[in-house]
Amino acid sequence: MQIRKEFGIMKVLTNREFEIVNLLIEGKTNSEIGKELFISTHTVKAILEKIYDKLNIHNRVQLATYYVLKIKPELEITSTP
């Protein structure tokens, strides 16, 4: 995961924020994300709000769209040998 910090838009997110984005993309709820990461639902919500601010988006649907259009292609580029 260190590679992703060196490239493009993903350098904006912390490791924890990136973990939460990935779990959200898997379709997990805030409660499920909290249980998996051993943090409160309130903390998940607060981190999501930070992510939204950093990426200038406003909700989960926009984050999922952002992921598909910008983050996933970037990850595919960085993981190519």
C-alpha positions as CSV (number, residue, x, y, z in Angstrom):
1,M,0.0,0.0,0.0
2,Q,3.0,2.4,0.2
3,I,2.9,2.7,-3.6
4,R,-0.5,4.3,-3.6
5,K,0.7,7.2,-1.4
6,E,3.2,8.2,-4.1
7,F,0.8,8.6,-6.9
8,G,-2.0,11.0,-7.8
9,I,-5.2,11.5,-5.9
10,M,-4.7,8.7,-3.4
11,K,-1.9,10.6,-1.7
12,V,-4.6,12.8,-0.2
13,L,-6.1,10.0,1.9
14,T,-4.6,8.4,5.0
15,N,-4.3,4.6,5.3
16,R,-7.4,4.5,7.6
17,E,-9.4,6.6,5.2
18,F,-8.4,4.3,2.4
19,E,-9.4,1.3,4.4
20,I,-12.8,2.8,5.0
21,V,-13.3,3.7,1.3
22,N,-12.5,0.1,0.4
23,L,-15.0,-1.3,2.9
24,L,-17.7,1.2,1.8
25,I,-17.1,0.1,-1.9
26,E,-17.7,-3.5,-0.8
27,G,-21.1,-2.3,0.3
28,K,-20.6,-2.3,4.1
29,T,-22.6,-0.1,6.4
30,N,-21.0,2.3,8.8
31,S,-21.8,-0.2,11.6
32,E,-20.2,-3.1,9.7
33,I,-17.1,-0.9,8.9
34,G,-16.8,0.0,12.6
35,K,-17.0,-3.6,13.7
36,E,-14.4,-4.7,11.2
37,L,-12.0,-1.9,12.1
38,F,-12.8,-1.9,15.9
39,I,-13.9,1.7,15.9
40,S,-17.3,3.3,16.7
41,T,-19.9,4.0,14.1
42,H,-19.5,7.7,15.1
43,T,-15.8,7.5,14.2
44,V,-16.6,5.9,10.9
45,K,-19.0,8.7,10.1
46,A,-16.5,11.4,11.1
47,I,-13.8,9.8,8.9
48,L,-16.2,9.6,6.0
49,E,-17.0,13.3,6.4
50,K,-13.2,14.0,6.3
51,I,-13.0,11.9,3.1
52,Y,-15.9,13.8,1.6
53,D,-14.3,17.1,2.4
54,K,-10.9,16.1,1.0
55,L,-12.5,14.8,-2.3
56,N,-15.1,17.6,-2.5
57,I,-18.0,15.1,-2.6
58,H,-21.1,14.9,-0.5
59,N,-22.3,11.3,-0.1
60,R,-21.6,7.5,-0.4
61,V,-23.0,7.4,-4.0
62,Q,-20.6,10.2,-5.1
63,L,-17.7,8.4,-3.3
64,A,-18.5,5.1,-5.1
65,T,-18.6,6.9,-8.4
66,Y,-15.4,8.8,-7.6
67,Y,-13.8,5.4,-6.7
68,V,-14.8,3.8,-10.0
69,L,-13.8,6.7,-12.2
70,K,-10.6,8.0,-10.5
71,I,-9.3,5.8,-7.7
72,K,-9.6,2.3,-9.2
73,P,-8.0,3.2,-12.5
74,E,-5.1,4.8,-10.6
75,L,-4.6,1.7,-8.5
76,E,-4.6,-0.5,-11.6
77,I,-1.9,1.7,-13.1
78,T,0.3,1.6,-10.0
79,S,0.0,-2.2,-9.6
80,T,1.0,-2.9,-13.2
81,P,4.5,-4.5,-13.3
